[in-house]
Amino acid sequence: MSGVTLNLHVDAYTNRVLGVIKEAFGLRSKSEALQKFVQLRGDEFLREQVSDQVLQELKAIDEAHTKKYGFRKMTKRQLDELFTPK
């Protein structure tokens, strides 16, 4: 395993939680438990932020589409035909 070595000091509660994760997933160490926790919950903190430029581009695409096609509705059959392999 490659990575960064950390020397952590955790409180009793954190130690207990890491122990529970370690046992729940059958891991060999609390280091692996910490990695598992980050894999499970890390996305909550690293969600990709959409820039204003991307939002403006999407809005322009939407407005151009609406201007060209309006708010036409599609039947279920027409939608199915779009996704049926030919």
C-alpha atoms as one frame of an Amber mdcrd trajectory, in Angstrom:
protein
   0.000   0.000   0.000   1.412   3.365  -0.962   0.360   6.665   0.448   1.058
   9.198   3.115   2.034   8.241   6.637   0.153  10.098   9.370   0.579  10.097
  13.101  -2.909  10.787  14.459  -4.140  11.456  17.949  -7.854  10.727  18.240
 -10.282  10.866  21.124 -11.868   7.776  22.654 -15.081   8.101  20.633 -13.226
   8.298  17.297 -11.098   5.330  18.314 -14.245   3.367  19.140 -15.913   4.260
  15.820 -12.802   3.199  13.893 -12.827  -0.066  15.849 -16.459  -0.706  14.911
 -15.788   0.042  11.233 -12.742  -2.229  11.352 -14.805  -5.123  12.704 -17.855
  -4.441  10.530 -15.845  -4.658   7.318 -13.327  -7.255   8.474 -10.377  -4.910
   8.087  -6.900  -5.523   9.465  -6.244  -2.140  11.067  -7.812   1.118  12.132
  -5.860   2.737   9.320  -7.870   0.640   6.865 -11.020   1.550   8.817 -10.234
   5.236   8.398  -9.710   4.699   4.662 -13.033   2.828   4.435 -14.817   5.642
   6.243 -13.352   8.184   3.821 -14.389   6.025   0.843 -17.946   5.852   2.190
 -18.318   9.506   3.214 -15.640  11.469   1.345 -17.884  12.409  -1.563 -20.070
  14.418   0.788 -17.156  16.797   1.270 -15.637  16.722  -2.212 -18.691  17.202
  -4.363 -17.695  18.906  -7.547 -18.698  22.542  -7.668 -20.284  23.704 -10.899
 -18.760  26.949 -12.097 -20.858  29.932 -13.138 -19.518  29.578 -16.679 -20.815
  26.007 -16.966 -24.211  27.079 -15.627 -24.389  29.928 -18.147 -23.503  27.543
 -21.002 -26.198  25.080 -19.913 -28.744  27.882 -19.634 -27.854  29.117 -23.139
 -28.229  25.596 -24.560 -31.599  25.226 -22.843 -32.826  28.601 -24.097 -31.698
  27.851 -27.673 -33.457  24.481 -27.590 -36.645  25.990 -26.182 -36.562  28.758
 -28.787 -36.139  26.236 -31.618 -38.514  23.522 -30.408 -40.716  25.172 -27.810
 -42.209  22.933 -25.165 -43.301  20.111 -27.446 -44.337  16.898 -25.819 -43.242
  13.467 -26.964 -45.370  10.365 -26.757 -44.066   7.286 -24.998 -43.869   5.530
 -28.355 -41.723   8.313 -29.864 -39.422   8.205 -26.861 -39.113   4.414 -27.095
 -38.237   4.721 -30.802 -35.314   7.011 -29.913 -33.800   4.345 -27.682 -34.614
   1.242 -29.725 -31.504  -0.172 -31.436 -31.795  -0.316 -35.201
